[in-house]
Amino acid sequence: MKKSLLTAIICVLAMFGTLKAQDTEVVIDGTVGSYSESMSRFAPIFSTVQYSISQQYYTADEIGMEEGSIKSLSFKTDMMWYEENPRWIEVYMVNTDNSTFNGLSMEQVKSEDLVFSGNVKFAPSSWVAIEFDKAFNYAGGNVLVCVNDLSGQALCPYDSWFTSFVVPEEDGTRCIWSSDEFMPFDPTTGVVEAKEKVAAVSFVKFAFGEVGDEPEQPGDEPEDDATAVVVDGTVGSYSESMNRFAPIFVVSQYSISQQYYTAEEIGMEGGFVKSLSFKTDMWYEENPRWIEVYMVNTENSTFNGLNMEQVKSEDLVFSGNVKFTANSWVTIDFDKYFKYAGGNVLVCVNDLSGQMCYYDSYFTSFVVPAEDGTRCVWSSDEFMPFDPTAKAIEAKDKVAAVPFAKFAFTDEDAIEEMTTSLFNVYPNPASDRLYIETQTLTQTLTVEIYDIYGRIQNLSNSATQQLSNSIDVANLKSGVYFVKVVTENGEMVKRFIKQ
């Protein structure tokens, strides 16, 4: 959209009433200046390495708005994107007087400049929209956009390309970038020294909304029908501690832990649990982890030596990426509500990330007296993920501290059909075809297969009003995968093994 056309539209609409800001879209593609279109593989992310970071300036002349609240931005991809795997990225935005960089020194941003952090799936030859977690209040001048890729995924086999416009050399450096194979960048702790400058600035699309109409911020969510039960040891005479082993142990590729929470600590006669939260302390990084959560009603409250309980596939209540942040309650919203029977509960957390991190993580926990028996056991492995549904796992060690947990209960009347396990996959293990069966498949169904890193492997065609569907898995490598079925009634996840 050319800037002259945008200005004309605004003037015409102004004659007939107030232009609503949420209907305003600003596209910056170099047509404001005498710029030519190009392609850039370096910005906003460089996907052939584990981590990358870029910064680029967009000028007040290009944006053409006096002020406003930006709700999202989009980047335009070109060529054939190398994969459909999502990338975990951060986006920072800053109002600034600067329009060019001083050498290769990036601007240091602040934590409050973060407007988005999460998974983004880039698709070929399309505008990829990133809906902000927090709206950016644009002040009417130049803007710095910093994109930080924290995916930590193995080096990708192909390059990625974004549509860009070439900036004349005399206009100065408008875009710089860097990459690293081992450690993520943190632009909030110091000035990042870029590896190279790029003569092309990425096409961008800003979606403006009304000033002050920001999305809800974390911690400001409205009250719903959930009742939060916090288990932090205050029921007994327990002391607070920090625990690096449970619920996950991130210095190994894979880890698993199991812990018991007693009926006295939970204090509810029964109900449906929609989510649980763990409290972190001194977390080393913000990269997401791919985890499974199983929950089981049980009469047990302590473990027999180092023998974990064997869980069943129908005990799986969550499978997906979880981003743990420092000094906060990290909430895991379940894929399937857990029907709590009023007694003790076993919680099994299985980390399938397949990443070995350089630093430890700590969780806030409470110490259980030795005479109360073993309430938490854990194990780890550098090479193969655990499967607690296949057999009872022998733990590596017991832990005297049980993680703080927060269970969110919801009103029974609000429960959807997804609380019942009416979803099955077979055969398991599978070699050529995987068959999906569900009794709730009365509306449009999508099926997605993920590997243990959370990377999508196969997206089936939509199927409607069928009681079964099958997917060709012959080309998948041997290993553990997850199949996610999505209907209008909710999402369900199952694990399967490809032989």
Secondary structure, DSSP 8 states (H G I E B T S, - for coil): --HHHHHHHHHHHHHHS---GGGEEEEESSTTTT-EEEEESSSS--TTSSEEEEEEEE-HHHH--SSEEEEEEEEEEES--S----EEEEEEEEEES--S-BTTB-----GGGEEEEEEE---TTSEEEEEEEEEEEE-SSEEEEEEEE-------SS--EEEEEE--GGG---EEEEEESSS---TTTS--B-SEEESEEE-EEEEEE-TT-----TT-----S-EEEEESSTTTT--EEEESSSS--TTSSEEEEEEEE-HHHH--SSEEEEEEEEEEES-----EEEEEEEEEEES--S-BTTB-----GGGEEEEEEEE--TTSEEEEEEEEEEEE-SSEEEEEEEE------SS--EEEEEE--GGG---EEEEEESSS---TTTS--B-SEE-SEEE-EEEEEE-GGG--GGGS--EEEESSSBSSEEEEEETT--S-BEEEEEETTS-EEEE---B-S-SEEEEE-TTS-SEEEEEEEEETTEEEEEEEEE-
